[in-house]
Amino acid sequence: MHPTAWTLTETAAHIADRSISPLELTQAYLDRIQRLNPLLNAYITVTADRALADAHAAEAEIARGAYRGPLHGVPIAVKDLYETAGIPTTAGSSFRRDFIPTQDSAPMSRLRDAGTVLLGKLNLHEWALGVINDNPYFGSCLNPWDTGRSPGGSSGGSGAALAADLCAGSLGSDTRGSIRIPAALCGVVGLKPTFGRVSLRGVVPLSGSLDHAGPMTKSVADAALLLQAIAGYDPADPGSVDVPVEDYSANLTAGVKGLRIGVAHDAFFRAVAPEILAAFEAAAELLARLGAALRPVDLGFAQETVQTSRVMVSCDAAAFHQERLIEHPDAFGADVRGRLEGGTRFTGVEYALARRSQTELKHRLAALFQGVDLLITPCTRMVAPRLDDPKAVEQSRASLSYLTAPFNMAGLPCLSVPCGFTADHLPIGLQIVGRPWQESLVLRAGHAYEQAAGWHLREPDLPQE
C-alpha cells in the first residue's frame, strides 16, 4: 500500500515506529497533489515549502525523543476558512483572495501544537454558502469517484482530498451539513461535534447560531484522533462551552451490543433515492446483527426545521456580509449573492419564529432521546449530482441538506460514515446522531459499523503514476 493511502491512525503508527519519516511522507503527499490536484481542484493553496519545513521540524523533534503524540508529523490540510498565520485564507471568495492572517484560528493552533504538517488550504463553496463547491473564483472541485460530479459542499475540497489520498486528515465546517454531505458523497468520514465543542475563533463564519467545526477523515478512528486535538473550551470564543473533553479513542472498540438505536421510517424520509434507502436499511440490519436494539421512531416533526434553518442561515450570513453586500454586490458569485439578498428580505418576525422552531426541535429531540441512545438516518437523499445537469444541481440545493440541517438546529453530534455504493459506484453515507456531548458514543457506533461493513476500504479509480 502506498503511504498516502494509509489512514491517519496507520500513518501515526508508522511515524511512531520510525518505519517512515515525516519528510518522506510529506514528499509523497506533495508529489500526489502535484499529479492529481489539476484533475480534482481540491486545493486552493498548496503550502509545499511550509509542509517540508513542518515535516523537517517534526522529524528532528521525534529523533530527539520529543514525540508529541499521534498527530506529530502527520500531513493534513484544512478548509480554506480556517485562518492560518502567514498563509492566505480566502473563504473561497474574491474579497479575501489576498488576505493573509497574522494569527492561526483556534483549531489550527491546536493542530500545530500537536505537531501536524500543513499541506495546504482546501477548496470550498464561496463563503461556505452552498453544497455544490462550484466556486466562481477558484474553480469547481470535482468528485474523485466521478469527476463529472460534485463532491458536495461546502467542505468539498476536504471530501475530495481525502477520497483521493491528497491528505491524511482534514478539518471542515458544518452549518446545515457541510461536513457530512461531502463526506457522504466522497465516501469518507465526517463528524459534526456538539455545538460549542470545538472553538470557532478564527474560523470565517456563516451563521454564528449554527456553525460547527469538525474533522473529516478516512476512518472513524482517525476522526476520534483529530477531534481529540481540536476539542476543548476556549474562553476567547463566546460560543465555546466549558464541558470536559473525553478520551474519544478509549471506548472506540466497545461495539454496539445493547445500544438502543432509533430508526425513522416516516415523512422525514420523503424522496430518499431508492438505492440510498436500501443501503440505509442494510446498515440498520448490520447494526442489529452486531447487537444493537433497533427502535422505530418518528422524526416527522424535524421537517419544518429544514426551512427554518434556511431562514436563520440566510439572515445570519446577510448580517455578516451586510457592508460587502451594499458596497460590492457584484463581487459575490450569482448564487451566493442571491442567497444573501434573500436573507435581507426575511422579517424580524420570521427570524424570531425560526428561533422558536429551533427551541421546540431541541425539546422534542431531547424527549425522543429518552427512549434511544442514538439515531440513524441516511446522510443525504441523493448521490453526488452531475455538474453538467442543471436540474440535478438545482435539486441538490434543496435536497442535499434535508437530512442534516435539523441536527445543526439542535446542535447535536452527528457522524457520516460510508455505508455503500450505488450501481454507478457512487458513495452513500450513513448518519449517526447522538445526545449533546456524546461524541464518544457516536464514534463508537460508527467504528463498529465501519469495521463490520468495510465500505471505507474502497478507493476511487484515479490515474496511476
TORDREN-493814 format. One record per residue (C-alpha): residue number from 0; residue in three letters; chain; x, y, z. Coordinates in nm, 4 decimals. Each point is the difference from the previous one (the first is absolute). Example, Ala and Ser with C-alpha at 12.3 -4.5 7.8 and 13.67 -1.06 7.14 Angstrom:
% residues 2
NODE   nr  rest  kette        px        py        pz
NODE    0   ala      A    1.2300   -0.4500    0.7800
NODE    1   ser      A    0.1370    0.3440   -0.0660
% end
This chain:
% residues 465
NODE   nr  rest  kette        px        py        pz
NODE    0   met      A    0.0000    0.0000    0.0000
NODE    1   his      A    0.1283    0.3453   -0.0911
NODE    2   pro      A    0.0590    0.2181    0.3106
NODE    3   thr      A   -0.2550    0.2582   -0.1144
NODE    4   ala      A   -0.2699   -0.2693    0.0131
NODE    5   trp      A    0.0553   -0.0619    0.3710
NODE    6   thr      A   -0.2578    0.1234    0.2461
NODE    7   leu      A    0.1118    0.2659    0.2442
NODE    8   thr      A    0.0142   -0.2679    0.2710
NODE    9   glu      A    0.2233   -0.2201   -0.2151
NODE   10   thr      A    0.2140    0.2991   -0.0931
NODE   11   ala      A    0.0495    0.0864    0.3666
NODE   12   ala      A    0.1098   -0.3573    0.0763
NODE   13   his      A    0.2546   -0.0001   -0.2830
NODE   14   ile      A    0.1426    0.3339    0.1141
NODE   15   ala      A    0.0123   -0.1144    0.3627
NODE   16   asp      A    0.1928   -0.3189   -0.0833
NODE   17   arg      A    0.2174    0.1971   -0.2457
NODE   18   ser      A   -0.0781   -0.2231   -0.2963
NODE   19   ile      A   -0.0548    0.3235   -0.1927
NODE   20   ser      A    0.1135    0.3537    0.0693
NODE   21   pro      A   -0.2274    0.3061   -0.0052
NODE   22   leu      A    0.2188    0.1412   -0.2777
NODE   23   glu      A   -0.0396   -0.3086   -0.2208
NODE   24   leu      A   -0.3711   -0.0083    0.0627
NODE   25   thr      A   -0.0489    0.3701   -0.0688
NODE   26   gln      A    0.1906   -0.0223   -0.3265
NODE   27   ala      A   -0.2182   -0.2952   -0.1051
NODE   28   tyr      A   -0.3117    0.2111    0.0619
NODE   29   leu      A    0.1413    0.3018   -0.1806
NODE   30   asp      A    0.0850   -0.2171   -0.3008
NODE   31   arg      A   -0.3530   -0.1400   -0.0060
NODE   32   ile      A   -0.1534    0.3462    0.0363
NODE   33   gln      A    0.2107    0.1266   -0.2906
NODE   34   arg      A   -0.1252   -0.2873   -0.2142
NODE   35   leu      A   -0.3695   -0.0128    0.0948
NODE   36   asn      A   -0.1000    0.3465    0.1139
NODE   37   pro      A   -0.0127    0.1305   -0.3601
NODE   38   leu      A   -0.2691   -0.2659   -0.0583
NODE   39   leu      A   -0.2021    0.0551    0.3187
NODE   40   asn      A    0.0722    0.3590    0.1058
NODE   41   ala      A   -0.0253   -0.0962    0.3665
NODE   42   tyr      A    0.2652    0.2499    0.1124
NODE   43   ile      A   -0.0198    0.3765   -0.0309
NODE   44   thr      A    0.3473    0.0432    0.1503
NODE   45   val      A    0.2742   -0.2646    0.0267
NODE   46   thr      A    0.2525    0.0969    0.2671
NODE   47   ala      A    0.2876   -0.2196   -0.1169
NODE   48   asp      A    0.2796    0.2000    0.1644
NODE   49   arg      A   -0.1891    0.0287    0.3272
NODE   50   ala      A   -0.0829   -0.3733   -0.0090
NODE   51   leu      A    0.3619   -0.1015   -0.0519
NODE   52   ala      A    0.1098    0.2333    0.2787
NODE   53   asp      A   -0.2672   -0.1423    0.2334
NODE   54   ala      A    0.1050   -0.3546   -0.0911
NODE   55   his      A    0.3686    0.0742    0.0551
NODE   56   ala      A   -0.0758    0.1500    0.3423
NODE   57   ala      A   -0.2195   -0.2971    0.0976
NODE   58   glu      A    0.2662   -0.2443   -0.1120
NODE   59   ala      A    0.2658    0.1736    0.2079
NODE   60   glu      A   -0.2241    0.0105    0.3083
NODE   61   ile      A   -0.0920   -0.3665   -0.0284
NODE   62   ala      A    0.3652   -0.0972   -0.0492
NODE   63   arg      A    0.0960    0.1654    0.3286
NODE   64   gly      A   -0.2867   -0.1677    0.1870
NODE   65   ala      A   -0.2392    0.2963    0.0089
NODE   66   tyr      A   -0.2960   -0.1899   -0.1514
NODE   67   arg      A   -0.3182    0.2020    0.0492
NODE   68   gly      A   -0.2547   -0.2740   -0.0706
NODE   69   pro      A   -0.1881   -0.1670   -0.2850
NODE   70   leu      A   -0.0283    0.3121   -0.2194
NODE   71   his      A    0.3691    0.0852    0.0131
NODE   72   gly      A    0.1381    0.0142   -0.3533
NODE   73   val      A   -0.3352   -0.0895   -0.1596
NODE   74   pro      A   -0.0817    0.1937   -0.3218
NODE   75   ile      A   -0.3393    0.1698    0.0144
NODE   76   ala      A   -0.1869    0.2684   -0.1939
NODE   77   val      A   -0.2811    0.2293    0.1114
NODE   78   lys      A   -0.2996    0.1643   -0.1604
NODE   79   asp      A    0.0972    0.3465   -0.1133
NODE   80   leu      A   -0.2032    0.1857    0.2583
NODE   81   tyr      A    0.2247   -0.1015    0.2902
NODE   82   glu      A    0.2303    0.2965    0.0463
NODE   83   thr      A    0.3675   -0.0939   -0.0254
NODE   84   ala      A    0.2757    0.2413    0.0983
NODE   85   gly      A    0.2047    0.1081   -0.2984
NODE   86   ile      A   -0.2071   -0.2037   -0.2490
NODE   87   pro      A   -0.2910    0.1326   -0.2104
NODE   88   thr      A   -0.3471   -0.0770    0.1354
NODE   89   thr      A   -0.2433    0.0735   -0.2814
NODE   90   ala      A   -0.3298   -0.1472    0.1248
NODE   91   gly      A   -0.0421   -0.0829   -0.3686
NODE   92   ser      A   -0.0802    0.3658   -0.0693
NODE   93   ser      A    0.1235    0.2854   -0.2160
NODE   94   phe      A    0.0087    0.2305    0.3027
NODE   95   arg      A    0.2628   -0.2077    0.1803
NODE   96   arg      A    0.2064   -0.1166   -0.2951
NODE   97   asp      A    0.3098    0.1725    0.1396
NODE   98   phe      A   -0.0857    0.0008    0.3708
NODE   99   ile      A    0.2832   -0.1366    0.2159
NODE  100   pro      A   -0.0826   -0.0360    0.3713
NODE  101   thr      A    0.2550    0.0792    0.2680
NODE  102   gln      A   -0.1323   -0.2654    0.2387
NODE  103   asp      A   -0.1197   -0.3580   -0.0237
NODE  104   ser      A   -0.3622   -0.0875    0.0657
NODE  105   ala      A   -0.0505   -0.1852    0.3284
NODE  106   pro      A   -0.0359   -0.3467   -0.1625
NODE  107   met      A    0.3037    0.0601   -0.2212
NODE  108   ser      A    0.2032    0.1121    0.3020
NODE  109   arg      A   -0.0879   -0.3230    0.1779
NODE  110   leu      A    0.0990   -0.2065   -0.3031
NODE  111   arg      A    0.3297    0.1843   -0.0210
NODE  112   asp      A    0.0609   -0.0699    0.3694
NODE  113   ala      A   -0.0658   -0.3680   -0.0742
NODE  114   gly      A    0.2819    0.0071   -0.2554
NODE  115   thr      A   -0.1952   -0.0402   -0.3229
NODE  116   val      A    0.1422    0.0815   -0.3425
NODE  117   leu      A   -0.2118    0.2470   -0.2000
NODE  118   leu      A   -0.0232   -0.0951   -0.3688
NODE  119   gly      A   -0.2307    0.2859   -0.0940
NODE  120   lys      A   -0.3463    0.1542   -0.0087
NODE  121   leu      A   -0.2945   -0.1769   -0.1603
NODE  122   asn      A   -0.2675    0.1123   -0.2438
NODE  123   leu      A   -0.3513    0.0837    0.1161
NODE  124   his      A   -0.3243    0.1528   -0.1178
NODE  125   glu      A    0.0346    0.3791    0.0025
NODE  126   trp      A   -0.0249    0.1257    0.3606
NODE  127   ala      A   -0.1147   -0.3556    0.0920
NODE  128   leu      A   -0.3493    0.0966   -0.1162
NODE  129   gly      A   -0.0931   -0.2963   -0.2181
NODE  130   val      A    0.0206   -0.3754   -0.0451
NODE  131   ile      A    0.1429   -0.0364   -0.3544
NODE  132   asn      A    0.3545    0.1415    0.0280
NODE  133   asp      A   -0.0348    0.1638   -0.3419
NODE  134   asn      A    0.2231    0.2951    0.0865
NODE  135   pro      A   -0.0041    0.2934   -0.2452
NODE  136   tyr      A    0.3412    0.1297    0.1114
NODE  137   phe      A    0.2072   -0.3121    0.0631
NODE  138   gly      A   -0.1769   -0.2487   -0.2265
NODE  139   ser      A   -0.2179   -0.3008    0.0688
NODE  140   cys      A    0.1302   -0.2741    0.2235
NODE  141   leu      A   -0.0776   -0.3400   -0.1529
NODE  142   asn      A   -0.0985   -0.3335    0.1510
NODE  143   pro      A    0.2766   -0.2645   -0.0209
NODE  144   trp      A   -0.2594   -0.2753   -0.0516
NODE  145   asp      A   -0.1313    0.1745   -0.3130
NODE  146   thr      A    0.1665    0.3235   -0.1081
NODE  147   gly      A   -0.3176    0.1062   -0.1764
NODE  148   arg      A   -0.1708    0.0290    0.3370
NODE  149   ser      A    0.0084    0.2289    0.3002
NODE  150   pro      A    0.1810   -0.1119    0.3164
NODE  151   gly      A   -0.2693    0.1774    0.2023
NODE  152   gly      A    0.0599    0.3033    0.2137
NODE  153   ser      A    0.0769    0.2217    0.1399
NODE  154   ser      A    0.3040   -0.2025    0.1184
NODE  155   gly      A    0.0335   -0.1607   -0.3419
NODE  156   gly      A    0.3759    0.0404   -0.0181
NODE  157   ser      A    0.0410   -0.1937    0.3225
NODE  158   gly      A   -0.2200   -0.2858   -0.1211
NODE  159   ala      A    0.1740   -0.0185   -0.3374
NODE  160   ala      A    0.3519    0.0243    0.1437
NODE  161   leu      A   -0.0620   -0.2808    0.2464
NODE  162   ala      A   -0.1633   -0.2300   -0.2547
NODE  163   ala      A    0.2906    0.0588   -0.2397
NODE  164   asp      A    0.2664   -0.0500    0.2714
NODE  165   leu      A    0.1219    0.3604   -0.0251
NODE  166   cys      A    0.0187    0.0406    0.3789
NODE  167   ala      A   -0.0152   -0.2259    0.3052
NODE  168   gly      A   -0.2684    0.2039    0.1748
NODE  169   ser      A   -0.1869    0.3277   -0.0274
NODE  170   leu      A   -0.2219    0.2510    0.1746
NODE  171   gly      A   -0.3319    0.1082   -0.1468
NODE  172   ser      A   -0.2849    0.2169    0.1224
NODE  173   asp      A   -0.3673   -0.0857    0.0233
NODE  174   thr      A   -0.2947    0.2444    0.0141
NODE  175   arg      A   -0.2747   -0.2066   -0.1668
NODE  176   gly      A    0.2015   -0.3102   -0.0895
NODE  177   ser      A    0.3220    0.1298   -0.1534
NODE  178   ile      A    0.2222   -0.2641    0.1640
NODE  179   arg      A   -0.2385   -0.2938   -0.0279
NODE  180   ile      A   -0.1212    0.0627   -0.3571
NODE  181   pro      A    0.3435   -0.0096   -0.1677
NODE  182   ala      A    0.1005   -0.2863    0.2290
NODE  183   ala      A   -0.3001   -0.1996   -0.1241
NODE  184   leu      A    0.0456    0.0951   -0.3665
NODE  185   cys      A    0.3748   -0.0719    0.0033
NODE  186   gly      A   -0.0082   -0.3212    0.2055
NODE  187   val      A    0.1925    0.1308    0.3031
NODE  188   val      A   -0.0767    0.0681    0.3660
NODE  189   gly      A   -0.1227    0.3350    0.1311
NODE  190   leu      A   -0.0860    0.1010    0.3562
NODE  191   lys      A   -0.2045    0.3022    0.1035
NODE  192   pro      A    0.0587    0.0272    0.3759
NODE  193   thr      A   -0.2406    0.1480    0.2542
NODE  194   phe      A   -0.0477    0.3754   -0.0406
NODE  195   gly      A    0.2695    0.1669    0.2106
NODE  196   arg      A    0.2257   -0.3063    0.0182
NODE  197   val      A    0.2640    0.1443   -0.2386
NODE  198   ser      A    0.0969    0.3676    0.0052
NODE  199   leu      A   -0.0959    0.2069   -0.3036
NODE  200   arg      A    0.2410    0.2830    0.0799
NODE  201   gly      A    0.1740    0.0921   -0.3233
NODE  202   val      A   -0.2318   -0.2128   -0.2146
NODE  203   val      A   -0.1788    0.2188   -0.2560
NODE  204   pro      A   -0.3683   -0.0106    0.1030
NODE  205   leu      A   -0.3122   -0.0790   -0.1971
NODE  206   ser      A   -0.2513   -0.0148    0.2855
NODE  207   gly      A    0.1126    0.0543    0.3562
NODE  208   ser      A   -0.3137   -0.1838    0.1115
NODE  209   leu      A    0.0620   -0.3172   -0.1988
NODE  210   asp      A    0.3700   -0.0254   -0.0966
NODE  211   his      A    0.2001   -0.3003    0.1174
NODE  212   ala      A    0.3668   -0.0850   -0.0594
NODE  213   gly      A    0.0998   -0.3638   -0.0225
NODE  214   pro      A    0.2219   -0.2721   -0.1463
NODE  215   met      A   -0.0227   -0.1730   -0.3358
NODE  216   thr      A    0.2050   -0.3176   -0.0347
NODE  217   lys      A    0.0448   -0.3385   -0.1670
NODE  218   ser      A   -0.1240   -0.1986    0.3018
NODE  219   val      A   -0.1967    0.0453    0.3208
NODE  220   ala      A    0.3094   -0.0645    0.2129
NODE  221   asp      A    0.1677    0.2845   -0.1859
NODE  222   ala      A   -0.2917    0.2314    0.0791
NODE  223   ala      A    0.0400   -0.0830    0.3692
NODE  224   leu      A    0.3678    0.0974   -0.0121
NODE  225   leu      A   -0.0617    0.3293   -0.1786
NODE  226   leu      A   -0.2906    0.0918    0.2268
NODE  227   gln      A    0.2203   -0.0697    0.3017
NODE  228   ala      A    0.2448    0.2607   -0.1230
NODE  229   ile      A   -0.2483    0.2792   -0.0758
NODE  230   ala      A   -0.2711   -0.0468    0.2655
NODE  231   gly      A   -0.0102    0.2038    0.3176
NODE  232   tyr      A   -0.1140    0.3217    0.1599
NODE  233   asp      A    0.1250    0.3292   -0.1383
NODE  234   pro      A   -0.0820    0.2989    0.2264
NODE  235   ala      A    0.0713    0.2340   -0.2944
NODE  236   asp      A   -0.2856   -0.1521   -0.2013
NODE  237   pro      A   -0.3428    0.1062    0.1321
NODE  238   gly      A   -0.1599   -0.3093   -0.1530
NODE  239   ser      A    0.2406   -0.2449    0.1633
NODE  240   val      A   -0.1395   -0.2090    0.2866
NODE  241   asp      A    0.2027   -0.1125    0.3009
NODE  242   val      A   -0.0726   -0.3738    0.0016
NODE  243   pro      A    0.2774   -0.2532    0.0783
NODE  244   val      A    0.1622   -0.1670   -0.3012
NODE  245   glu      A   -0.0151   -0.3782    0.0028
NODE  246   asp      A    0.2573   -0.2404   -0.1398
NODE  247   tyr      A   -0.1777   -0.0600   -0.3297
NODE  248   ser      A    0.2053   -0.3085   -0.0853
NODE  249   ala      A   -0.0325   -0.1735    0.3371
NODE  250   asn      A   -0.3287   -0.1851   -0.0651
NODE  251   leu      A    0.0138   -0.0032   -0.3779
NODE  252   thr      A    0.0018   -0.3797   -0.0220
NODE  253   ala      A   -0.2737   -0.0638    0.2588
NODE  254   gly      A   -0.2565   -0.0840   -0.2708
NODE  255   val      A   -0.3731    0.0658   -0.0164
NODE  256   lys      A   -0.1344   -0.2990    0.1919
NODE  257   gly      A   -0.2900    0.1149    0.2158
NODE  258   leu      A   -0.0170    0.3501   -0.1451
NODE  259   arg      A   -0.3500    0.1230   -0.0871
NODE  260   ile      A    0.0110    0.1490   -0.3475
NODE  261   gly      A   -0.2932    0.1975   -0.1335
NODE  262   val      A   -0.0927   -0.0613   -0.3639
NODE  263   ala      A   -0.2493    0.2325   -0.1670
NODE  264   his      A   -0.2358   -0.1073   -0.2757
NODE  265   asp      A   -0.2303    0.2974   -0.0406
NODE  266   ala      A   -0.0476    0.3234   -0.1906
NODE  267   phe      A    0.3547    0.1061    0.0867
NODE  268   phe      A    0.1158   -0.2539   -0.2598
NODE  269   arg      A   -0.2083    0.1465   -0.2790
NODE  270   ala      A    0.1721   -0.0169   -0.3395
NODE  271   val      A    0.3062   -0.2006    0.1067
NODE  272   ala      A    0.1452   -0.1724   -0.3089
NODE  273   pro      A   -0.0795   -0.3751   -0.0036
NODE  274   glu      A    0.3657   -0.1113   -0.0066
NODE  275   ile      A    0.0776    0.2230    0.2975
NODE  276   leu      A   -0.2989   -0.1282    0.1937
NODE  277   ala      A    0.1010   -0.3610   -0.0745
NODE  278   ala      A    0.3555    0.0669    0.1212
NODE  279   phe      A   -0.1345    0.1648    0.3143
NODE  280   glu      A   -0.2280   -0.2936    0.0764
NODE  281   ala      A    0.2905   -0.2407   -0.0513
NODE  282   ala      A    0.2091    0.2081    0.2402
NODE  283   ala      A   -0.2751   -0.0142    0.2621
NODE  284   glu      A   -0.0207   -0.3776   -0.0399
NODE  285   leu      A    0.3773   -0.0302    0.0461
NODE  286   leu      A   -0.0128    0.2065    0.3182
NODE  287   ala      A   -0.2732   -0.2321    0.1266
NODE  288   arg      A    0.2170   -0.3041   -0.0776
NODE  289   leu      A    0.2789    0.1658    0.1967
NODE  290   gly      A   -0.2296    0.0090    0.3027
NODE  291   ala      A   -0.1733    0.3361   -0.0157
NODE  292   ala      A   -0.3700    0.0174    0.0885
NODE  293   leu      A   -0.1811    0.1865   -0.2774
NODE  294   arg      A   -0.2913    0.2206    0.1025
NODE  295   pro      A   -0.2458    0.1620   -0.2437
NODE  296   val      A   -0.0207    0.3760    0.0509
NODE  297   asp      A   -0.1929    0.2835   -0.1603
NODE  298   leu      A    0.2165    0.2885   -0.1232
NODE  299   gly      A   -0.2727    0.1607   -0.2076
NODE  300   phe      A    0.0008    0.3016    0.2299
NODE  301   ala      A    0.3504    0.0883   -0.1233
NODE  302   gln      A   -0.1257    0.0821   -0.3500
NODE  303   glu      A   -0.1005    0.3579    0.0706
NODE  304   thr      A    0.3435    0.0873    0.1377
NODE  305   val      A    0.1554   -0.0673   -0.3408
NODE  306   gln      A   -0.1599    0.3234   -0.1196
NODE  307   thr      A    0.0432    0.1934    0.3229
NODE  308   ser      A    0.3714   -0.0813    0.0001
NODE  309   arg      A    0.0183    0.1591   -0.3454
NODE  310   val      A   -0.1545    0.3141    0.1466
NODE  311   met      A    0.2557    0.0107    0.2796
NODE  312   val      A    0.2996   -0.0652   -0.2249
NODE  313   ser      A   -0.1112    0.2546   -0.2603
NODE  314   cys      A   -0.0612    0.2689    0.2618
NODE  315   asp      A    0.3201   -0.0697    0.1947
NODE  316   ala      A    0.2057   -0.0014   -0.3202
NODE  317   ala      A   -0.1652    0.3194   -0.1274
NODE  318   ala      A    0.0832    0.1699    0.3288
NODE  319   phe      A    0.3647   -0.1073   -0.0195
NODE  320   his      A    0.0317    0.1145   -0.3615
NODE  321   gln      A   -0.2218    0.3092    0.0294
NODE  322   glu      A    0.2668    0.2555   -0.0848
NODE  323   arg      A    0.1498   -0.2062   -0.2831
NODE  324   leu      A   -0.3457   -0.0647   -0.1431
NODE  325   ile      A   -0.0817    0.3717   -0.0062
NODE  326   glu      A    0.3339    0.1245   -0.1303
NODE  327   his      A    0.1152   -0.2819   -0.2301
NODE  328   pro      A   -0.2955   -0.2254   -0.0929
NODE  329   asp      A    0.1580   -0.0987   -0.3323
NODE  330   ala      A    0.3037   -0.1452    0.1788
NODE  331   phe      A   -0.2145   -0.2937    0.1148
NODE  332   gly      A   -0.0798   -0.2951   -0.2229
NODE  333   ala      A   -0.3559    0.0030   -0.1315
NODE  334   asp      A   -0.1349   -0.2844    0.2150
NODE  335   val      A    0.1571    0.1283    0.3236
NODE  336   arg      A   -0.1093    0.3573   -0.0671
NODE  337   gly      A   -0.3553   -0.1243   -0.0586
NODE  338   arg      A   -0.0030   -0.1827    0.3327
NODE  339   leu      A    0.1413    0.2971    0.1861
NODE  340   glu      A   -0.2507    0.2372   -0.1568
NODE  341   gly      A   -0.2725   -0.2463    0.0936
NODE  342   gly      A    0.1215    0.0187    0.3586
NODE  343   thr      A   -0.0558    0.3745    0.0049
NODE  344   arg      A   -0.3656   -0.0484   -0.0936
NODE  345   phe      A   -0.0970   -0.2167    0.2964
NODE  346   thr      A   -0.1737    0.1934    0.2773
NODE  347   gly      A    0.0898    0.0102    0.3658
NODE  348   val      A   -0.3222   -0.1918    0.0679
NODE  349   glu      A    0.1068   -0.2784   -0.2371
NODE  350   tyr      A    0.3405   -0.0206    0.1671
NODE  351   ala      A   -0.1610   -0.0107    0.3443
NODE  352   leu      A   -0.2299   -0.2807   -0.1120
NODE  353   ala      A    0.3023   -0.1897   -0.1333
NODE  354   arg      A    0.1742    0.0310    0.3357
NODE  355   arg      A   -0.3165   -0.1211    0.1704
NODE  356   ser      A   -0.0054   -0.2978   -0.2356
NODE  357   gln      A    0.3585   -0.0738    0.1035
NODE  358   thr      A   -0.0952   -0.0026    0.3685
NODE  359   glu      A   -0.2945   -0.2315   -0.0640
NODE  360   leu      A    0.2173   -0.2369   -0.2051
NODE  361   lys      A    0.2558   -0.0274    0.2792
NODE  362   his      A   -0.2785   -0.0776    0.2471
NODE  363   arg      A   -0.1573   -0.2699   -0.2177
NODE  364   leu      A    0.3320   -0.1644   -0.0787
NODE  365   ala      A    0.0900   -0.0024    0.3702
NODE  366   ala      A   -0.3277   -0.1822    0.0664
NODE  367   leu      A    0.0685   -0.2447   -0.2842
NODE  368   phe      A    0.3444   -0.0776    0.1447
NODE  369   gln      A   -0.1641   -0.1127    0.3222
NODE  370   gly      A   -0.0822   -0.3211   -0.1834
NODE  371   val      A    0.3114   -0.0516   -0.2140
NODE  372   asp      A    0.3751    0.0428    0.0293
NODE  373   leu      A    0.0607    0.0939   -0.3637
NODE  374   leu      A   -0.1891    0.0833   -0.3190
NODE  375   ile      A    0.0897   -0.1106   -0.3504
NODE  376   thr      A   -0.1140    0.1465   -0.3320
NODE  377   pro      A    0.1362    0.0091   -0.3523
NODE  378   cys      A    0.2376    0.2946   -0.0245
NODE  379   thr      A   -0.1386    0.1302   -0.3297
NODE  380   arg      A   -0.3092   -0.0627   -0.2122
NODE  381   met      A    0.1993   -0.0078   -0.3257
NODE  382   val      A    0.3470   -0.0905   -0.1228
NODE  383   ala      A    0.2549    0.2437   -0.1402
NODE  384   pro      A   -0.1692    0.2061   -0.2733
NODE  385   arg      A    0.1470    0.0345   -0.3480
NODE  386   leu      A    0.1384    0.3490   -0.0480
NODE  387   asp      A   -0.1155    0.0098   -0.3625
NODE  388   asp      A   -0.3604   -0.0741    0.0990
NODE  389   pro      A   -0.1685    0.3278    0.1051
NODE  390   lys      A   -0.3066   -0.1855    0.1267
NODE  391   ala      A    0.2083   -0.2256    0.2282
NODE  392   val      A    0.2019    0.2973    0.1255
NODE  393   glu      A   -0.3160    0.1931    0.0779
NODE  394   gln      A   -0.1543   -0.3031    0.1697
NODE  395   ser      A    0.3102   -0.0424    0.2124
NODE  396   arg      A   -0.0291    0.3537    0.1384
NODE  397   ala      A   -0.3269   -0.0948    0.1665
NODE  398   ser      A    0.0642   -0.3698    0.0577
NODE  399   leu      A    0.3561   -0.0595    0.1187
NODE  400   ser      A   -0.0380    0.1704    0.3386
NODE  401   tyr      A   -0.3530   -0.1259    0.0694
NODE  402   leu      A    0.1060   -0.2823    0.2360
NODE  403   thr      A    0.2896    0.1852    0.1608
NODE  404   ala      A   -0.1241    0.3552    0.0660
NODE  405   pro      A   -0.2348   -0.0824    0.2924
NODE  406   phe      A    0.2905   -0.1298    0.2054
NODE  407   asn      A    0.1880    0.3284   -0.0437
NODE  408   met      A   -0.3103    0.1696    0.1362
NODE  409   ala      A    0.0130   -0.2342    0.2987
NODE  410   gly      A    0.3804    0.0196    0.0341
NODE  411   leu      A    0.0295   -0.3783    0.0356
NODE  412   pro      A    0.3111   -0.2042   -0.0853
NODE  413   cys      A   -0.0349   -0.1798   -0.3349
NODE  414   leu      A    0.2263   -0.2327   -0.1950
NODE  415   ser      A   -0.0098   -0.0920   -0.3671
NODE  416   val      A    0.1607   -0.3356   -0.0771
NODE  417   pro      A    0.0054   -0.1828   -0.3367
NODE  418   cys      A   -0.2808   -0.2565   -0.0242
NODE  419   gly      A    0.0028   -0.1167   -0.3608
NODE  420   phe      A    0.0128    0.0901   -0.3657
NODE  421   thr      A   -0.2517    0.0364   -0.2780
NODE  422   ala      A    0.0063   -0.2086   -0.3163
NODE  423   asp      A    0.1961    0.2909   -0.1530
NODE  424   his      A    0.2671   -0.0360    0.2717
NODE  425   leu      A   -0.0974    0.3191    0.1810
NODE  426   pro      A    0.0423    0.0138    0.3805
NODE  427   ile      A   -0.2886    0.0041    0.2484
NODE  428   gly      A    0.0228    0.1272    0.3591
NODE  429   leu      A   -0.1612   -0.1148    0.3250
NODE  430   gln      A   -0.0720    0.2734    0.2571
NODE  431   ile      A    0.0310   -0.0865    0.3708
NODE  432   val      A   -0.1374    0.2565    0.2474
NODE  433   gly      A    0.0516    0.0162    0.3752
NODE  434   arg      A   -0.0932    0.2040    0.3058
NODE  435   pro      A    0.1959    0.3179    0.0776
NODE  436   trp      A    0.3635   -0.0689    0.0945
NODE  437   gln      A   -0.0314   -0.3687   -0.0914
NODE  438   glu      A    0.2612    0.0033   -0.2772
NODE  439   ser      A    0.1662   -0.3073    0.1518
NODE  440   leu      A   -0.3162   -0.2061   -0.0365
NODE  441   val      A   -0.0625    0.1225   -0.3541
NODE  442   leu      A    0.3574   -0.0880   -0.0963
NODE  443   arg      A   -0.0247   -0.3376    0.1730
NODE  444   ala      A   -0.3080   -0.0959   -0.2007
NODE  445   gly      A    0.1515    0.1331   -0.3202
NODE  446   his      A    0.3185   -0.1969    0.0539
NODE  447   ala      A   -0.1888   -0.3218    0.0694
NODE  448   tyr      A   -0.2042    0.0396   -0.3175
NODE  449   glu      A    0.2978    0.1091   -0.2105
NODE  450   gln      A    0.2173   -0.2928    0.1028
NODE  451   ala      A   -0.2771   -0.2517   -0.0638
NODE  452   ala      A   -0.1091    0.1490   -0.3323
NODE  453   gly      A    0.3371    0.0913   -0.1495
NODE  454   trp      A   -0.1314    0.2607   -0.2441
NODE  455   his      A    0.2710    0.2473    0.1027
NODE  456   leu      A    0.2646   -0.2245   -0.1553
NODE  457   arg      A   -0.1114    0.0677   -0.3565
NODE  458   glu      A    0.2035    0.2420   -0.2087
NODE  459   pro      A   -0.1040    0.2048   -0.3042
NODE  460   asp      A    0.1550   -0.0904   -0.3353
NODE  461   leu      A    0.2421    0.2861   -0.0611
NODE  462   pro      A    0.2896    0.0267   -0.2474
NODE  463   gln      A    0.3032   -0.1933    0.1208
NODE  464   glu      A    0.3530    0.1313   -0.0002
% end
